[in-house]
């Protein structure tokens, strides 16, 4: 039944996307000519403000029905830079019937401050069943039998996450090399799953056992000393960022050629946090795009590396990623929609992590519908990642053998997945994304279906 609902959800989103194209308030100028072999297609140049919106509809058997709305507002100015925009505002409000949800407001512009690109983000994400699979990837055992009906919250905890972010980029030497500076603030509250709330509408024979009967992995990590009493409830911290960005992409939403590389240094001082001590990290991400068939087929790849440089990072902050530009409301962990599609979300968490994404993108249809520039694209991908430096390795080694043999049995290696997806783009910037990823090792789960916005990178 759940699979049928997901398939229905995909078709509903596609239909609503096409309908929403008629809801835009916009200006259209003369057309430009795009040549494909001997055929000529006309693409409308956009001016002024353009709006695209979608209802949100999904379902999870534990979280319930998700309802909400998202919207993207673009200002293309006089159209001379189209498809590049002057201002971009994105908003999303959604909720699950059992209490989880997302509220997000995002802004991006290189026109608000002359010569500076400003991005800002405010996100609130309460999650009754946030995934926690332990530390260090395969070093922590994943057993699907531990999440049957009687133990379905074994790999779950309750978390509320609030993020405030602002970053600035400016030109350095030329149009391609930029400096980056910014600050993020994170407020993270963690506790045990509210089992009583989940059991409110369940039959007596379908009740989820409480922590006294079946402790979650999060609770066991506390018992074993891998999560300290000071850190078990989460905390707050400010992360100050500085770095360099080198960008030669021909366009941002779906580049056909060029590179986009960045090095970001992150410092989280103790006096701007609730942590016992501060920490510092380095984030390195390189992306490159190759045109195989002009305006049709592109190969793209992304390589990323994140590692601690000093201090002591609390466990609840180890899965945080620090890209120069956010592509979605979530930027954390390895596994899931934004890093290794098909692998369990947050499956790969360590003190140093690396990942790669390799993707073919094929635009198979380009047209104009309801005065909107539309294209459809398929993508085939292979994703991979692993931990390169473990967390709490000494503490794990000192655990009793009967615990280590059950919960910490394997050496870490690469976590791999492969899959395919569909993109539906309007005016090149508003892109509905549907991906299906398949984990290539059962220790990472089975598969994942993701419906959201934009290409992965």
N, C-alpha and C positions, 0 to 999 in steps of 0.2 A: 504493500500500500504506500509506504514512504517513497519507494522508487518511482511509482506512478505519479505521486504528487510532485516530485522533483522535475520529472519530464514535463508535466503540465505547467509547472512554474516557468520553465524555459520558454515555452510557446507563449505564455501569457506576457512575459517580459518583452519578447520580440514584437508581439502585437501592440502592446502599449507604447513601445518605443516608436513604431511607425505612426501610431495615432498622435503621439505627442509632438511630432514634427509640425503638425498643423497648429500647435499652440504657441508658436514663436512670435514675439514682437520684434521686428527687425527691419532693416533697410537693405535693399539689394541694388548693386550697381551693375554696370555692363559686365558681360561675361568674358572670361578668359578661355583660351582654347587649349585643350589637352589632347595630344595626339597619341593614339594607340594603333600601331601599324598603319593601315590605310583609313581607319575610322576616326572621326572627329567627334569628341564629346565636349560639351560646354559645361563649365563649372561656374556657379554663381559666386561673385565676389561679395563678401559680407561687410556691412558697415554697421556702426552703432551697436546697440545692445541686442543680444540674441539669447533666448532662453530655451533650455531643454529640461524636461522633468519627467519623472517616472514614479508610479506607485511602487512600493516594496512589498513583496509577498513571498514568504517561505515558511517552512515548517520543520520543527524538531520535536521528537516524541517526548523529550524531557523538558525543553524550554517552552514548547507550545507553538502557537501560530504567531508569526512575525508580520506586523503591519507597519506601514510608515510611508514616507515620501522622501525623495531626493530631488535636488534641482541644481542645475549649473547655469550660471549667468556669465556671458561673455560680452566684452565690449571691444569691437574691432576698430574703433576710431574711424578714420576716413577710408578704411579698407586698403590702404597702400601697403600694409604689411601682411594682409591675409595670406595664410591661415594663422599667422601669429597675432595674438590679441594684446590689447593694452591693459585690460583688467579681467580678472577671472575670480568669481565667487562661487563656492560650492557649499551647499547645506544639506544635511541629512538628519532626519529624526525618525527613529523606528523603535519599536518595542515588541517584546515577546509577552504572551498572555500570562506567563508565570514569573515575570519580573525582570528580565534582562533587556538590554537595549543599547542603542548608540545615538548620541547627539553630537553633531560635529558641524563646525563652521570653519571654512578654509578660504584664504585670500592670497592671490598671487598677482604681482604687477611689476613692470619695470618703468612705469610712467608716473606713479604716485610721487616718488622721489627722483629727481632728475639724475640719471646716471647710475641709479641703484636699483637692483631687483629685490623687492621685498616679498617675503612669504610669511604668513602667519596662520596659526592653527589653534583651535580650541576644541578639545575632544573629551567627552565623558562616556565611559563604557562600563556599566555595571554588568557583571556576568555571574550568574548563580552557579554555573558549572564550568569553570575555567579549567583547561587541560593542564595537568602536571604529571609528567612521565619520569621525573627524576633528573639526575645530572649525567652528563657525559655520553649521551647517545646510547650506543649498544651496550656500554658498560652497565647501564640500568636495564634490567629485563622488562620486556613488554610481553604480557601474556593475555591473549584475547579471552581466555577462559575466566580471567579475573573480573570481567565486566559483563557477566550474565545478569539476568533479572535481579538476582539477590545481592549483587555486588557492583551495580552499575556506576556507583560514585567512587570506586576505588582510585581511579586516576583523575579525580576532580577535587577542586576547592572553590570557594566563593571569593571573587575578587572584584573590587571597583577600582577603576583606573581613570585618572584625570590628567590631561596634558595641556600645557600652555607652551606655545612655541613661536618664536620669531627669529627670522634669519635674514641676513643681508648679503647680497653679492654685488661686487663692483668690478669694473674692468681693470686689468693690470697688464700694462705694456701693449696689449692689443685686444681685439674683440673676442678672441678665443680663450685667453687665459684670464681667470677671475679670482679675486680673493673672496673668502667666505667668513662671516662672523655671525654669531647668534647665541641665543640662550634658550634652553628648554627647561621647563619645570614639570616634575612628575609627582603626583600624589597617589600612592598605591596602598589600598587597604585590603587585607587578606584575612580570611577566617575559614572555619570548617563549613562545609556545605550545610545549608539549612534543610535538613532532612524532614523536619516537621512540615515545612512549607510544601515540599515536593509530595508529601504523603497526603495532603489535605483532601484531594479528590480521588485517591486510589482506593480500590477495594481492600478489604482486610487481608486477602491472600496475595495482594500485589504490593504490599508495603516494602519500602526500602529500609533495610536495617540501619540503626544509628551507629555512632562511633564506638559505643560500648561493645557492640556485637561484631562490627566489621570496621576497624580503623582504616582510613584512607591512606594512600602512600604519603601524602602531605603530613598526616599525623604520625606515621611511622618514622619519617625523616626527623621529626622533632624528638621522638623517643630515642632514636639512635644518635642524636647529637649533631646531625648533618645540617639541621636548621636550628639556630640558637634561639633561646627565649626572647632575646632582644630584637631579633629580626623576623620572628614568626608571623607577626601581624602586618608586615610590610613597612612602609615609611615614605618619606618625601625627600627629594633632592633637586638641586638645580645643576644642570650640565651646561658649561660654557664651551662653545665650539669655535674653532678657528681652522681654516684650511685653504686649499687651492683647488680650483675646478678648471679643467681644460675641456672645452666643448666645441666640436666642429660639426655637429649634426646639421643636416639640411633642414630638418623640422623637428619639433619636439614630440608631438603626439605619437608619430609612427615613422621614425627616421628611415631613410633609404640608404644613407651612407654617412660616414663620419665616426668620430669617437666621442665618448663622454667619460672622462676620468676624473677622479677626485681623491684627495687625501684630507681627512678631517681629524684633528686632534680634539679630544674631549676631556675636560677636567671637571670633576664634581667635588668641590672643596667641602670639608667637614662643616665649616661654619654656615654653609648654605643648605644644610640637610639635617636629617634626624639620624644619620649614620654614625657608627662608632669611629670611623675614619673615612677620609675621602678616597677617591680613586681617579685614575686617568686611563684613557684608552686611545687606540688609533684605529681608524676605519679607512680602508682602502677599497675602492670600487672602480673597476674598469669595464666599460661597455663599448662594443664596436659593431658597426653595421655595414653590410656589403650588399650592393645591388647586383642581383643575378639576372633579372629581367627588368628593364626599366619600367617603373610605375606599377609593377606586378609582383615580382618575387624578390624577397630580401632574406638574407641570413643575418641573424643577430645573436650576440652572446654577451653574457655578463659574468665577471669574476669578482668575488668579494672576499674580504678578509677583515676580521675584527679581533683585536687582542688587547689585553690589559697591559699597561706600561708600568704602573705602580699603584701603591695603596692596596686597599682590600674592597672589592666590589661585593655588596650584599647579594644574596642569592636571588632576590626578587628583581634585581636590576641586571643580572647577567644575560638575560635574553633580549635586552634592549638593543636595537640597531640604530645607527645614527647617519642616515643618508642625507645628502645635501638638499634633496627635494623629496617630499612625501608623495607617494603614489596612491595612498589609501589611508584609512583611519588607523590601521594597525601597522606597526613597524617593529616587529619583535620575533625572536626565536627563529629557528630553522625548521621548516615543515609547515605545510599549509599553503594558502592561496598566494602569498607574496614571496615565497622563497623556494621550497621544494614541493611542488604541487603533487598531491596524492599521498605524501607522507604525513603522518599525524602531526597536527599543529603542536609546536613546542617540543617535538620529539628530540631535537638536537640542541642541547644547551651546554655551553662550556665556557671556560675562561679565555679561550682563543678558538675561533670558528672560521671556517672557510666554505664557500659555496660557489656553484657555477650553474648558469642557465644557458641552454643552446637551443635556438628556435628558428625554424623556417616560417616566413609569413607570406601568404599568397593572397593578393587582392583579386578575387575572381569576378566581382561585379562592381561597376562604378556607374552611377546614374543620378538623376535629379527627380525627386518625388516631393510633391507639394511645395515646390520652390526651394527645397533643401538638397544640399549636396550629400549623397549617400554612397557609401561603399561597404561591401561585405568582404571579409577576409577570413581564411582558414589559417591556423597555425599548428605546427607539429613541434613538440619540444622534448628535451631531455634535461632533467634537473638533477643536481647532486650536491652533497655537502657533508661535512663531518666536523667533529671536535678535534683540535690539534693540541690543546692544553686542558687538562681535566680540572674540575672543581673538587675541592675537599678530598683529594686522593688519599692523603694520609689517614684521615678519619675513616674512610671506607676500608682501607687496608686493616685497620685495627678492630673492625667489627668481628663478632664471633663467626666461626665458619658456617654455622647453620643458617645465619642470615645472609652472608656473602654468597653462599652456594645457590640460594633461591632468588635473591633480588639483584645480585651483581655478578653475572656469570660470563659475560662476553667481552672481548676486546673491541675497541672502537675501530670502525672502518667507514668507507663511504656509504651514505644513504642515497639510493638512486630511485628515480621515478621517470616515467615517460607518459606522454599523452597528447591530446589534441584539443583545439578550441575553435571558437567562432567569435569574430568581432563584427559589430554593427556600428558604423561610424556616421555621424551627422556633422557636416561642415568641418570635418577632419579633427575636431577637438573633442566633441561629445561622443564617447566610445563605450558602448555596452560590451562587456567581456563575459564569455562563457567558456570555462575550461574544465576538462576532465583529465585528471591525473591518476596514474596507476602506480602504486608502490611496487618496486621490484624485489622486495624482501618482506616476508610476512612479519618480521620483527618491527616493521614500520607501519603496520596496518594493511589495508587493502587498497582503497581508492578514495578519491575526493572529487566532488562537483562544486565548482565555484562560480558564482554569478555576481559580477560587480562592474566596475568601470576601468577603462584604460588598458593598454598593453602593460605587461609586467615591468618593462623597462624600455 
